[in-house]
Amino acid sequence: MNRRERWLVSPWRRGVVAALAGALPVFAFPAPSLWWFAYVALVPWILLVRSAPTAKRAAYDGWLGGLGFMLAVHHWLLPSLHVFTLVIAALLGALWAPWGWLVRRFLGGVPSAGQIAAALVVLPSGWLMVELVRSWQGLGGPWGLLGSSQWQVDPALRLASVGGVWLLSFLVVTVNVAVAVLVSVRQARIPAVAGLVATAAATSAAWVWSPRPDVDGRVRIAVVQPGVIDGIASGEKRFAREESLTRTLAGQDVDLIVWGESSVGFDLADRPDLANRIAALSRLTGADVLVNVDARRSDRPGIYKSSVLVGPEGPTGDRYDKMRLVPFGEYVPARSVLGWATSVGKAAGEDRRQGTEQVVMNVGNGLRVGPMVCFESAFPDMSRHLAQDGAEVLLAQSSTSSFQKSWAPEQHASLAALRAAETGRSMVHATLTGVSAVYGPSGERVGSWLGTDAATTMVYEVPLARGVTPYVRFGDWPVHAALLVLAALCATEGARALRLRRPAPPPPVPPARTVHESPAHPGH
């Protein structure tokens, strides 16, 4: 046992190292945005887990690494949820315990060429299952999927149009596994290099084969970002600033104006004066205005967050009620059990109500847009369904005003690049306080970002594209393939366990012999 191995004998020291190793991938996401680091960020974690003395210890290393990962990518929640952030990270980190077991199962000791080949498929599949489970809205949603770190890499965005962010996560984990084998198992370097070459060949073929979006026009969409407004009567003050900023768009020939999340803090049916003021802005600018109402509705009980389209005559009737709410931020799961979270942080005092279906809206000039609200832009299935329903432009109305000094605004804005590339549809990410951004149908940035220090408007020339990407057509096929891989693994491991448990046949009994060393002949 060398010095490093002796130092890691302590469960406490090993646990701390596992948590720190699991946290490393956070630097691949905004704001650092070291996209290349994602391809090696898992290597220290993998090397630690494969050296675990037992399968149980490997599962612990997986769990603690998962805790470190979740805490790192959600660290900006600490000022709002305080100690509860650690509780959530610990619970979700347990999803990586089976993945830790898999790492040791296939890479522990001196793995054979067959084990390495299997690891290059099984370990990325296991990682995808972790991402799939934690992507459920009730567990916090798909924030920090490993593949989303590639939001600014053109070849990766092309692959996203084939298999979504899931395919990118699979690719990133595969490369990490191969690199871990290269640096730790001298005898297995040839299979590891072969795996890297095969991965490169497959991804290159997908990159060449994937169709490019066919751009056939442009529309002018304006984003209104009022900036941070706090204090008494902040809702009225915010509306007044949004109104003032929108007036500056008169004469700029815009096709649509988008306000951010919670841009209107009053139900427009209860406040017809506000509805009339927005309609006046629509007449002045010659464009419909998409606002976001965060208020108790007058026609049904409860508080809703709703994208509401207002034209020159007032609300058009097009309305989308947010379907996927932020846990603790907009509702408290199992409030009777977890309601105490409101006493230790800024959890929602009252649960907001959910919408029931997605909506594609018709705005001026025949343009069809698909709105989403806040972290719904993190869910690839929502943008995919909007594209299938005929949306020509995707919209996300957001507000990260509670996290202005953190990495959250840039992380949120970057997600729109993935959604645009996956669907082949441009996406507008409009916020109250930044970062606002627009991306074209290949995920390329359009114009400049509006940062967290900006209170202004920006008009974007947004490309329109036709056609259907493979991801929109075939859906989450990498996830389905990963499920098949893990199902085959379970069947193989089950058969192996049965063989080991089956008792060996008794040895044959030799025939009896006489004193003269000849077989006995009973009866003679």
For each residue, the residues with C-beta under 8 A, 3 or more apart:
1: 5 6
2: 5 6
3: 6 7
4: 7 8
5: 1 2 8 9 51
6: 1 2 3 9
7: 3 4 10 13
8: 4 5 13 14 17 48 51
9: 5 6 14
10: 7 13 14
11: 14 15 60
12: 15 16
13: 7 8 10 16 17
14: 8 9 10 11 17 18 48 57 61
15: 11 12 18 19 60 61 64
16: 12 13 19 20
17: 8 13 14 20 21 48
18: 14 15 21 22 45 48 49 60 61 62 64 65 68
19: 15 16 22 23 64 65 67 68 71
20: 16 17 23 24 68
21: 17 18 24 44 45 48 65 68
22: 18 19 25 45 64 65 66 67 68 69 72 93 96
23: 19 20 26 68 69 71 72
24: 20 21 27 37 41 42 44 45 72
25: 22 28 29 37 38 41 42 69 72 73 146 149
26: 23 29 32 69 72 73 75 144
27: 24 32 34 37 41
28: 25 32 33 34 35 36 37 38 41 146 149
29: 25 26 32 33 73 144 148 149 407 411 414
30: 33 407 410 411 413 414
31: 407 410 411
32: 26 27 28 29 407
33: 28 29 30 152 410 414
34: 27 28 37 38
35: 28 38 149 150 151 152 153 156
36: 28 39
37: 24 25 27 28 34 40 41
38: 25 28 34 35 41 146 149 150 172
39: 36 172 175 176 179
40: 37 43 175 176 179
41: 24 25 27 28 37 38 176
42: 24 25 45 46 172 173 176 177 180
43: 40 46 47 176 179 180 183
44: 21 24 47 48
45: 18 21 22 24 42 48 49 61 65
46: 42 43 49 50 103 107 176 177 180
47: 43 44 50 51 180 183 184
48: 8 14 17 18 21 44 45 51 52 61 65
49: 18 45 46 52 58 61 62 65 100 103 104
50: 46 47 58 103 104 107 108 180 184
51: 5 8 47 48 108
52: 48 49 55 57 58 60 61 100 104 108
53: 57
54: 57 58
55: 52 58 59 101 104 105
56: 59 60
57: 14 52 53 54 60 61
58: 49 50 52 54 55 61 62 100 101 103 104 108
59: 55 56 62 63 97 98 100 101
60: 11 15 18 52 56 57 63 64 97 100
61: 14 15 18 45 48 49 52 57 58 64 65 100
62: 18 49 58 59 65 66 96 97 98 99 100 101 103
63: 59 60 66 67 93 94 96 97 100
64: 15 18 19 22 60 61 67 68 93
65: 18 19 21 22 45 48 49 61 62 68 69 93 96 100
66: 22 62 63 69 70 92 93 94 95 96 97 99 130
67: 19 22 63 64 70 71 89 90 93
68: 18 19 20 21 22 23 64 65 71 72 93
69: 22 23 25 26 65 66 72 73 93 96 144
70: 66 67 73 74 88 89 92 93 144
71: 19 23 67 68 74 75 85 86 89
72: 22 23 24 25 26 68 69 75
73: 25 26 29 69 70 143 144
74: 70 71 77 85 88 89 140 143 144
75: 26 71 72 78 85 406 407
76: 79 403 406 407 408
77: 74 80 81 85
78: 75 81 82 85
79: 76 82 402 403
80: 77 329 345 346 347 402 403
81: 77 78 84 85 88 328 341 344 345 346 347
82: 78 79 85 344 345
83: 86 87 344
84: 81 87 88 328 341 344 345 347
85: 71 74 75 77 78 81 82 88 89
86: 71 83 89 90
87: 83 84 90 91
88: 70 74 81 84 85 91 92 140
89: 67 70 71 74 85 86 92 93
90: 67 86 87 93 94
91: 87 88 94
92: 66 70 88 89 95 134 139 140
93: 22 63 64 65 66 67 68 69 70 89 90 96
94: 63 66 90 91 97
95: 66 92 98 99 130 133 134
96: 22 62 63 65 66 69 93 99 100 130
97: 59 60 62 63 66 94 100 101
98: 59 62 95 101 102 126
99: 62 66 95 96 102 103 123 126 127 130
100: 49 52 58 59 60 61 62 63 65 96 97 103 104
101: 55 58 59 62 97 98 104 105
102: 98 99 105 106 122 123 126
103: 46 49 50 58 62 99 100 106 107 108 119 123
104: 49 50 52 55 58 100 101 107 108
105: 55 101 102 108
106: 102 103 111 115 116 118 119 122 123
107: 46 50 103 104 111 115 116 119 177 180 181 185
108: 50 51 52 58 103 104 105 111
109:
110: 185 187 188
111: 106 107 108 115 116 119 181 185 188
112: 115 116 188
113: 116 117 188 190 191
114: 117 118
115: 106 107 111 112 118 119
116: 106 107 111 112 113 119 120 181 185 188 191 192 195
117: 113 114 120 121 191 195
118: 106 114 115 121 122
119: 103 106 107 111 115 116 122 123 177 181
120: 116 117 123 124 174 177 178 195 199
121: 117 118 124 125 174 485
122: 102 106 118 119 125 126 485 486 489
123: 99 102 103 106 119 120 126 127 173 174 177
124: 120 121 127 128 169 170 171 173 174 177 482
125: 121 122 128 129 170 481 482 483 485 486
126: 98 99 102 122 123 129 130 482 486
127: 99 123 124 130 131 146 169 170 173
128: 124 125 131 132 166 169 170 173 478 479 482
129: 125 126 132 133 482 483 486
130: 66 95 96 99 126 127 133 134
131: 127 128 134 135 142 145 146 166 169
132: 128 129 135 479
133: 95 129 130 136 139
134: 92 95 130 131 139 140 142
135: 131 132 139 141 142 145 379
136: 133 139 141
137: 140 141 324 325 327 379
138: 327 333
139: 92 133 134 135 136 327
140: 74 88 92 134 137 143 327
141: 135 136 137 324 326 327 375 378 379
142: 131 134 135 145 165 378 379 380
143: 73 74 140 375 378 411
144: 26 29 69 70 73 74 148 411
145: 131 135 142 148 165 166 169
146: 25 28 38 127 131 149 168 169 172 173
147: 150 156 160 165 166 167 168 169 170 171 172 418
148: 29 144 145 151 165 168 414 415 418
149: 25 28 29 35 38 146 172
150: 35 38 147 153 156 157 160 168 172
151: 35 148 157 414 415 417 418 443
152: 33 35 414 417 445
153: 35 150 156 157
154: 157 158 442 443 444
155: 158 159 203 207
156: 35 147 150 153 159 160 168 171
157: 150 151 153 154 160 161 417 418 421 442 443 444
158: 154 155 161 162 206 207 210 421 442
159: 155 156 162 163 167 168 171 203 206 207 210
160: 147 150 156 157 163 164 165 167 168 418 421 422 443 471
161: 157 158 210 211 421 422 424 442 469 470 471
162: 158 159 167 206 209 210 469 470 471
163: 159 160 166 167 168 170 206 470 471 477 478
164: 160 167 168 380 384 418 422 471 476 478
165: 142 145 147 148 160 168 169 380 418 422
166: 128 131 145 147 163 169 170 380 476 478 479 482
167: 147 159 160 162 163 164 170 171 206 478
168: 146 147 148 150 156 159 160 163 164 165 171 172
169: 124 127 128 131 145 146 147 165 166 172 173
170: 124 125 127 128 147 163 166 167 173 174 478 482
171: 124 147 156 159 167 168 174 175 199 203
172: 38 39 42 146 147 149 150 168 169 175 176
173: 42 123 124 127 128 146 169 170 176 177
174: 120 121 123 124 170 171 177 178 195 199
175: 39 40 171 172 178 179 196 199
176: 39 40 41 42 43 46 172 173 179 180
177: 42 46 107 119 120 123 124 173 174 180 181 195
178: 120 174 175 181 182 192 193 195 196 199
179: 39 40 43 175 176 182 183 192
180: 42 43 46 47 50 107 176 177 183 184
181: 107 111 116 119 177 178 184 185 188 189 191 192 195
182: 178 179 185 189 192 193
183: 43 47 179 180
184: 47 50 180 181
185: 107 110 111 116 181 182 188 189 192
186: 189
187: 110
188: 110 111 112 113 116 181 185 191 192
189: 181 182 185 186 192 193
190: 113 193 194
191: 113 116 117 181 188 194 195
192: 116 178 179 181 182 185 188 189 195 196
193: 178 182 189 190 196 197
194: 190 191 197 198
195: 116 117 120 174 177 178 181 191 192 198 199
196: 175 178 192 193 199 200
197: 193 194 200 201
198: 194 195 201 202
199: 120 171 174 175 178 195 196 202 203
200: 196 197 203 204
201: 197 198 204 205
202: 198 199 205 206
203: 155 159 171 199 200 206 207
204: 200 201 207 208
205: 201 202 208 209
206: 158 159 162 163 167 202 203 209 210
207: 155 158 159 203 204 210
208: 204 205
209: 162 205 206
210: 158 159 161 162 206 207 469 470
211: 161 467 469 470
212: 442
213: 424 440 441 442 463 465 466 467 469
214: 465 466 467
215: 218 440 441 463 464 465
216: 464 465 466
217: 463 464
218: 215 461 462 463 464
219: 255 256 365 367 393 461 462 464
220: 252 253 254 255 459 460 461 462
221: 254 255 256 257 258 393 428 438 459 460 462
222: 246 249 252 254 256 257 258 285 287 457 458 459 460
223: 258 428 430 436 438 450 457 458 460
224: 242 245 246 249 257 258 259 260 263 430 457
225: 245 260 430 431 432 433 434 436 450 454 455 456 457 458
226: 229 238 241 242 245 260 263 432 433 455
227: 241 432 433 434 453 454 455
228: 401 404 432 433
229: 226 234 237 238 241
230: 234
231: 234 237
232:
233: 236 237
234: 229 230 231 237 238
235: 238 239 264 265 266
236: 233 239 240
237: 229 231 233 234 240 241
238: 226 229 234 235 241 242 263 265 432
239: 235 236 242 243 263 264 265 274 277
240: 236 237 243 244
241: 226 227 229 237 238 244 245 455
242: 224 226 238 239 245 246 259 263
243: 239 240 246 247 277 278 281
244: 240 241 247 248
245: 224 225 226 241 242 248 249 455 456 457
246: 222 224 242 243 249 257 259 281 285 289 457
247: 243 244 250 281 284
248: 244 245 457
249: 222 224 245 246 252 254 257 285 287 457 459
250: 247 284 285
251:
252: 220 222 249 285 459
253: 220 286
254: 220 221 222 249 257 285 286 287 459
255: 219 220 221 287 363 364 365 367
256: 219 221 222 287 288 289 290 363 364 367 369
257: 221 222 224 246 249 254 281 282 285 287 288 289 290
258: 221 222 223 224 289 290 395 397 428 430
259: 224 242 246 263 264 289 290 291 292 397 430
260: 224 225 226 263 292 397 398 399 430 431 432 433 436
261: 292 294 305 373 374 397 398 399 431 432
262: 265 292 294 305 399 432
263: 224 226 238 239 242 259 260 291 292 397 432
264: 235 239 259 268 274 278 291 292 293 294 295 308
265: 235 238 239 262 293 294 295
266: 235 270 271 274 293 295
267: 270 271 293 295 296 297 298
268: 264 271 272 274 275 278 293 308 310 315
269: 272 275 297 298 299
270: 266 267 295 298
271: 266 267 268 274 275
272: 268 269 275 276
273: 276 277
274: 239 264 266 268 271 277 278
275: 268 269 271 272 278 279 310 314 315
276: 272 273 279 280 314
277: 239 243 273 274 280 281
278: 243 264 268 274 275 281 282 289 291 310 314
279: 275 276 282 283 310 311 312 313 314
280: 276 277 283 284
281: 243 246 247 257 277 278 284 285 289
282: 257 278 279 285 286 287 288 289 310 311 312
283: 279 280 286 312
284: 247 250 280 281
285: 222 246 249 250 252 254 257 281 282 289
286: 253 254 282 283 364
287: 222 249 254 255 256 257 282 363 364
288: 256 257 282 309 310 311 316 363 364
289: 246 256 257 258 259 278 281 282 285 309 310 311
290: 256 257 258 259 307 308 309 310 361 363 369 371 395 397
291: 259 263 264 278 307 308 310
292: 259 260 261 262 263 264 305 306 307 308 373 397
293: 264 265 266 267 268 304 305 306 308
294: 261 262 264 265 303 304 305 306
295: 264 265 266 267 270 303 304
296: 267 302 303
297: 267 269 300 301 302 303 304 306
298: 267 269 270
299: 269
300: 297 353
301: 297 353
302: 296 297 351 352 353
303: 294 295 296 297 350 352 353
304: 293 294 295 297 321 322 352 353 355
305: 261 262 292 293 294 321 322 330 352 373 374
306: 292 293 294 297 319 320 321 322 355
307: 290 291 292 319 320 322 359 361 371 373 395 397
308: 264 268 290 291 292 293 315 318 319
309: 288 289 290 315 316 317 318 319 361 363
310: 268 275 278 279 282 288 289 290 291 314 315 316
311: 279 282 288 289 314 315 316 364
312: 279 282 283
313: 279 316
314: 275 276 278 279 310 311
315: 268 275 308 309 310 311 319
316: 288 309 310 311 313 361
317: 309
318: 308 309 359 361 362
319: 306 307 308 309 315 359
320: 306 307 355 358 359 361 371 373
321: 304 305 306 353 354 355 356
322: 304 305 306 307 325 352 354 355 373 374 376
323: 354 355 356 357 358 376 382
324: 137 141 354 375 376 379 382
325: 137 322 329 330 331 351 352 354
326: 141 329 330 331 374 375
327: 137 138 139 140 141 330 331 332 333
328: 81 84 331 332 333 341 345 347 348
329: 80 325 326 346 347 348
330: 305 325 326 327 348 351 352
331: 325 326 327 328 335 348 351 352
332: 327 328 335 338 339 341 342 347 348 351
333: 138 327 328 338
334: 337 338
335: 331 332 338 339 351
336: 339
337: 334
338: 332 333 334 335 341
339: 332 335 336 342
340: 343 344
341: 81 84 328 332 338 344 345 347
342: 332 339 345 347 348 349
343: 340
344: 81 82 83 84 340 341
345: 80 81 82 84 328 341 342
346: 80 81 329 402
347: 80 81 84 328 329 332 341 342
348: 328 329 330 331 332 342 351 352
349: 342
350: 303
351: 302 325 330 331 332 335 348
352: 302 303 304 305 322 325 330 331 348
353: 300 301 302 303 304 321
354: 321 322 323 324 325
355: 304 306 320 321 322 323
356: 321 323
357: 323
358: 320 323 370 382 385 386 389
359: 307 318 319 320 370 371
360: 368 369 370 386 389 390 391
361: 290 307 309 316 318 320 368 369 370 371
362: 318 366 367 368
363: 255 256 287 288 290 309 367 368 369
364: 255 256 286 287 288 311 367
365: 219 255
366: 362
367: 219 255 256 362 363 364 392 393
368: 360 361 362 363 390 391 392 393
369: 256 290 360 361 363 391 392 393 394 395
370: 358 359 360 361 383 386 387 389 391 393 394 395 425
371: 290 307 320 359 361 395 396 397
372: 376 377 382 383 386 394 395 396 397
373: 261 292 305 307 320 322 376 396 397 398
374: 261 305 322 326 377 396 397 398 399
375: 141 143 324 326 378 379 398 412
376: 322 323 324 372 373 379 382 396
377: 372 374 382 383 396 398 412 415 416 419 427 429
378: 141 142 143 375 412 415
379: 135 137 141 142 324 375 376 382 383
380: 142 164 165 166 383 384 418 419 422 471 476
381: 384 385 475 476
382: 323 324 358 372 376 377 379 385 386
383: 370 372 377 379 380 386 387 394 419 422 423 425 427
384: 164 380 381 387 388 422 423 471 472 475
385: 358 381 382 388 389
386: 358 360 370 372 382 383 389 391 394 423 425
387: 370 383 384 390 391 394 423 424 425 468 469 472
388: 384 385 472
389: 358 360 370 385 386
390: 360 368 387
391: 360 368 369 370 386 387 394 425
392: 367 368 369 425 464
393: 219 221 367 368 369 370 425 426 427 428 462 464
394: 369 370 372 383 386 387 391 416 419 420 423 425 426 427 428
395: 258 290 307 369 370 371 372 427 428 430
396: 371 372 373 374 376 377 416 419 427 428 429 430
397: 258 259 260 261 263 290 292 307 371 372 373 374 430 431
398: 260 261 373 374 375 377 412 429 430 431 432
399: 260 261 262 374 431 432 433
400: 403 404 408 409 412 431 433 434 435
401: 228 404 432 433
402: 79 80 346
403: 76 79 80 400 406 408 409
404: 228 400 401 409 433 434 452
405:
406: 75 76 403 409
407: 29 30 31 32 75 76 410 411
408: 76 400 403 411 412
409: 400 403 404 406 412 413 431 433 434 435 452
410: 30 31 33 407 413 414 435
411: 29 30 31 143 144 407 408 414 415
412: 375 377 378 398 400 408 409 415 429 431 435
413: 30 409 410 416 429 431 435 436 437 449
414: 29 30 33 148 151 152 410 411 417 418 437
415: 148 151 377 378 411 412 418 419 429
416: 377 394 396 413 419 420 427 428 429 437 438 439
417: 151 152 157 414 420 421 427 437 439 443 444 445
418: 147 148 151 157 160 164 165 380 414 415 421 422 443
419: 377 380 383 394 396 415 416 422 423 427
420: 394 416 417 423 424 425 426 427 439 440 441 442 443
421: 157 158 160 161 417 418 424 439 441 442 443
422: 160 161 164 165 380 383 384 418 419 469 471 472
423: 383 384 386 387 394 419 420 441 469 471 472
424: 161 213 387 420 421 441 442 465 467 468 469 472
425: 370 383 386 387 391 392 393 394 420 441 465
426: 393 394 420 438 439 440 441 446 462 463 464 465
427: 377 383 393 394 395 396 416 417 419 420 438 439
428: 221 223 258 393 394 395 396 416 438 460 462
429: 377 396 398 412 413 415 416 435 436 437 438 439
430: 223 224 225 258 259 260 395 396 397 398 436
431: 225 260 261 397 398 399 400 409 412 413 434 435 436 450
432: 225 226 227 228 238 260 261 262 263 398 399 401
433: 225 226 227 228 260 399 400 401 404 409 452
434: 225 227 400 404 409 431 449 450 451 452 453 454
435: 400 409 410 412 413 429 431 449 450 451 452
436: 223 225 260 413 429 430 431 449 450 454 458
437: 413 414 416 417 429 445 449 450
438: 221 223 416 426 427 428 429 445 446 447 460 462
439: 416 417 420 421 426 427 429 443 444 445 446
440: 213 215 420 426 443 444 445 446 462 463 465
441: 213 215 420 421 423 424 425 426 463 464 465
442: 154 157 158 161 212 213 420 421 424
443: 151 154 157 160 417 418 420 421 439 440
444: 154 157 417 439 440
445: 152 417 437 438 439 440 449
446: 426 438 439 440 460 461 462 463
447: 438 458 460 461
448: 458
449: 413 434 435 436 437 445
450: 223 225 431 434 435 436 437 454 456 458
451: 434 435 454
452: 404 409 433 434 435
453: 227 434
454: 225 227 434 436 450 451
455: 225 226 227 241 245
456: 225 245 450
457: 222 223 224 225 245 246 248 249
458: 222 223 225 436 447 448 450
459: 220 221 222 249 252 254
460: 220 221 222 223 428 438 446 447
461: 218 219 220 446 447
462: 218 219 220 221 393 426 428 438 440 446
463: 213 215 217 218 426 440 441 446
464: 215 216 217 218 219 392 393 426 441
465: 213 214 215 216 424 425 426 440 441
466: 213 214 216
467: 211 213 214 424
468: 387 424 472 473
469: 161 162 210 211 213 387 422 423 424 472 473
470: 161 162 163 210 211 473 474
471: 160 161 162 163 164 380 384 422 423 474 475
472: 384 387 388 422 423 424 468 469 475
473: 468 469 470
474: 470 471 477
475: 381 384 471 472
476: 164 166 380 381 479 480
477: 163 474 480 481
478: 128 163 164 166 167 170 481 482
479: 128 132 166 476 482 483
480: 476 477 483 484
481: 125 477 478 484 485
482: 124 125 126 128 129 166 170 478 479 485 486
483: 125 129 479 480 486 487
484: 480 481 487 488
485: 121 122 125 481 482 488 489
486: 122 125 126 129 482 483 489 490
487: 483 484 490 491
488: 484 485 491 492
489: 122 485 486 492 493
490: 486 487 493 494
491: 487 488 494 495
492: 488 489 495 496
493: 489 490 496 497
494: 490 491 497 498
495: 491 492 498 499
496: 492 493 499 500
497: 493 494 500 501
498: 494 495 501 502
499: 495 496 502
500: 496 497
501: 497 498
502: 498 499
503:
504:
505:
506:
507:
508:
509:
510:
511: 519 520
512: 519 520
513: 517 518 519 520
514: 517 518 519 520
515:
516:
517: 513 514
518: 513 514
519: 511 512 513 514
520: 511 512 513 514
521: 524
522:
523:
524: 521
